[in-house]
Structures are given as structure tokens and as C-alpha cells.
Amino acid sequence: MRKLLTLSLVTIWISFSGCSVLKKAGLIPSELEMVMGLKDALSQGLFKSLDAFANPEGNPLVRFAFPGEAEKIEKTLRDLGFDKAVNEVTGKFTRAMSSAVSAAKPMFTDAIKKMTIRDAAKILVTDNTHAATDYFKQSMKPGLMDAFRPIVDSTIRIEKADKEWSSITSVYNSIPFLSSKPLENNLTDFISARAVDVMFLMIANEEEQIRTKYELRKTDMMKKVFTWAEGELKKRLPLSK
């Protein structure tokens, strides 16, 4: 019995001392390093998103699409000879999305500052490859919508896209026997929400790449933090089965 107790105490001591040694050796990231690693990953995804919105011609995902049955609506309007009007208003609404997204960077910085150590550890060690994106989307979407609306609305009015859109909706909504819902006259909320959703979709894609591909961890902090998290997850997964 005494031998068994001694062996148990030795095992516990080795476990704790081993962990302490690993921490001292810098193999286990500190709480601050976890937050910094997540910040680097989020920034990498955010910059890709900002670059995509700044150059919408290179990515159809960040271009404006009509609400509802987008392809059907656009085809109907083009068949009616509204090609030029559709192209112009689509370009202006796309620029409104881009203008709004450019305001997002400082908001992400503030959100990262508010992240707790517990949040960081929970986000890191998980099989959810979009955990960080989900965390920030949940906490940030209302604030982003509030920030985006006036920017979108201002851009639309300055470029007179609101009047062009009004002309398009009047014609489209007057077409008899259409199965689609009538087009809304004001798209400020729709455009703002689309900008937020597309931005987080692109950040989520980048987060997944960072979690699954070592070569895409561009900073030393990301390499350390996500490699550690990868190892921790492998240890935990068998226990959850």
C-alpha cells in the first residue's frame, strides 16, 4: 500500500514538474502568448478580407448581389435592357460595402483587448476550426452593423445609387406574374449585413487554413500557439469518444 501511495505521489510530482519544466522551456505558451497568437491569426484573416474588398474585381464573393433570388432578378433586369443600370448600381453598392469594411480594423483591435485568458484557451484548444471567428462574430456583429449602416447609407447617397436603385425597383416590381418577392427600396441594412457576413466568412476560411496548415502560420507566435493547441487537442480527442 505504501509503495502504491509513493508511486502515485511520484507520478503526480513528475506531471506537475514536467509541466513546469515545459513552461520554463517556453514550449507551453503563456496566457499572453495565446492572446497574441489569436490576434496574429485574426489580423491575417482580416487583412485578407480587407484586401479582397479593396479589389472586388478579383473576388466575386465581395461584390454586391441582389437580395433574394439574385441570379433570377439580375437576369430579368438584363433581359429588359437594364444592363447599364444594373452594372452601375452593382458597382456603387460594392463600393459602399468596401467603404464600410475599411472601418472594421480598429473595432477588431478593441475586441481583442477585451478577450479574457479563459476565452483564449477555450478558443485555441477545440475541434471547431472557426472557433475564433465565431467568438468575434457573436460579440462584434451588432457593433459592426451600427458602424456600417451610416457609412453604407452615406456612400449610396453621395453616388446617387439610391435613386438608381429606386428606378430599378419600380420597374421590376411593376412586372406582373413574378414569383419573386418585391425588391426593397432601401438596401442599407442588407448591404451592411452582407459586408459583415462576407468579411467573417473570409476570416473563418483563413482561420481554418491556419489551424490545419503549418506553413500558413506566418508569425512565430502563431506557430507556437497553434502547434501547441494542435497537440493538446490530439490528447483530448480520445477522451471525448
Secondary structure, 3 states (H helix, E strand, C coil): CHHHHHHHHHHHHHHHHHHHHHHHCCCCCCHHHHHHHHHHHHHHHHHHHHHHHHCHHHCHHHCCCCCCCHHHHHHHHHHCCCHHHHHHHHHHHHHHHHHHHCCCHHHHHHHHHHCCHHHHHHHHCCCCCCHHHHHHHHHHHHHHHHHHHHHHHHHHHHCCHHHHHHHHHHHHHCCCCCCCCCCCCCCHHHHHHHHHHHHHHHHHHHHHHHHHCHHHCCCHHHHHHHHHHHHHHHHHHHHHC
